[in-house]
Amino acid sequence: MINGLFRLAQTLCSVQSKPDNASTVHPNVRLYRIERDVRLIGQFYPDLYAWSGKGGA
């Protein structure tokens, strides 16, 4: 699922995504760098899974 999202972003927005390292609220949460022309333009922290203590609906 996440790879498809990144492929779509690459096609539509001409950006690349790369896994990166950072401390997060849970081990299932990952950090991705969003780059255009090898320049960092954003970061993405997908939190796709349920885990104990997670808030929200």
Residue frames relative to the residue before (quaternion, step in Angstrom):
aa qw qx qy qz dx dy dz
M 1.0000 0.0000 0.0000 0.0000 0.00 0.00 0.00
I 0.7045 0.4627 -0.2801 0.4595 3.58 0.77 -0.99
N 0.6293 0.5309 -0.3420 0.4529 3.60 1.04 -0.68
G 0.6299 0.5267 -0.3270 0.4679 3.58 1.06 -0.72
L 0.6279 0.5278 -0.3246 0.4710 3.57 1.03 -0.80
F 0.6794 0.4838 -0.2941 0.4668 3.59 0.90 -0.88
R 0.6276 0.5221 -0.3399 0.4669 3.62 1.02 -0.70
L 0.6387 0.5185 -0.3168 0.4721 3.58 1.01 -0.82
A 0.6558 0.5010 -0.3083 0.4731 3.60 0.93 -0.88
Q 0.6350 0.5248 -0.3316 0.4599 3.59 1.00 -0.77
T 0.6802 0.4911 -0.2845 0.4639 3.58 0.94 -0.91
L 0.7571 0.4148 -0.2165 0.4559 3.58 0.79 -1.01
C 0.8186 0.2739 -0.0920 0.4965 3.58 0.96 -0.88
S 0.3731 -0.7502 0.4686 0.2799 3.60 1.27 -0.03
V 0.4679 0.6383 -0.4691 0.3919 3.56 0.88 1.00
Q 0.2673 -0.7253 0.6085 0.1796 3.53 -1.30 0.43
S 0.2036 -0.7585 0.6056 0.1287 3.55 -1.16 0.62
K 0.0443 -0.7839 0.6192 -0.0107 3.53 -1.08 0.85
P 0.4925 -0.6278 0.4995 0.3373 3.60 -0.98 0.73
D 0.0626 -0.7807 0.6216 0.0138 3.56 -1.10 0.75
N 0.4377 -0.6902 0.5119 0.2646 3.58 -1.27 0.15
A 0.2288 0.7314 -0.6236 0.1546 3.53 -1.08 0.83
S 0.5017 -0.6016 0.4993 0.3701 3.56 -1.18 0.41
T 0.0911 -0.7971 0.5968 0.0126 3.56 -1.02 0.86
V 0.6700 -0.5210 0.3563 0.3907 3.55 -1.29 0.23
H 0.7921 0.0679 -0.0149 0.6065 3.59 1.24 -0.42
P 0.5892 -0.6068 0.3942 0.3594 3.64 -1.02 0.65
N 0.6296 0.5423 -0.3437 0.4374 3.64 1.13 -0.47
V 0.6043 0.5399 -0.3561 0.4653 3.59 1.22 -0.35
R 0.1215 -0.8011 0.5854 0.0296 3.57 -0.81 1.03
L 0.3071 -0.7161 0.5929 0.2035 3.54 -1.30 0.41
Y 0.0575 -0.7703 0.6347 0.0240 3.54 -1.04 0.87
R 0.3505 -0.6946 0.5898 0.2165 3.53 -1.08 0.82
I 0.1787 -0.7473 0.6300 0.1126 3.57 -1.02 0.80
E 0.0075 -0.8299 0.5535 -0.0701 3.56 -0.55 1.21
R 0.0787 -0.7298 0.6742 0.0813 3.50 -1.30 0.54
D 0.8359 -0.0164 -0.0439 0.5468 3.55 -0.78 1.08
V 0.6636 -0.5441 0.2665 0.4389 3.57 0.98 1.02
R 0.5842 0.5436 -0.3820 0.4662 3.61 1.22 0.43
L 0.4631 -0.6759 0.5012 0.2785 3.56 -0.89 0.96
I 0.0295 -0.8050 0.5926 0.0038 3.58 -0.80 1.03
G 0.8130 -0.0603 0.0292 0.5784 3.59 1.24 -0.14
Q 0.2601 -0.7236 0.6121 0.1848 3.51 -1.39 0.06
F 0.1626 -0.7821 0.5993 0.0518 3.54 -1.14 0.72
Y 0.0917 -0.7880 0.6088 0.0064 3.55 -0.80 1.11
P 0.0710 -0.8135 0.5750 0.0506 3.64 0.09 1.13
D 0.0940 -0.7608 0.6419 0.0190 3.55 -0.98 0.95
L 0.0021 0.8935 -0.4459 0.0537 3.54 0.47 1.30
Y 0.7492 0.4126 -0.2038 0.4765 3.59 1.15 -0.37
A 0.5072 -0.6132 0.5063 0.3323 3.54 -1.21 0.55
W 0.0800 0.7739 -0.6265 0.0468 3.56 -1.13 0.68
S 0.6406 -0.5542 0.3778 0.3738 3.54 -1.17 0.62
G 0.8029 0.2647 -0.2209 0.4864 3.56 -0.88 0.99
K 0.5017 0.6427 -0.4297 0.3881 3.57 1.28 -0.06
G 0.3291 -0.7492 0.5431 0.1883 3.58 -0.89 0.89
G 0.5466 0.6316 -0.4465 0.3207 3.55 -1.29 -0.09
A 0.6885 -0.5031 0.3505 0.3873 3.51 -1.36 0.05
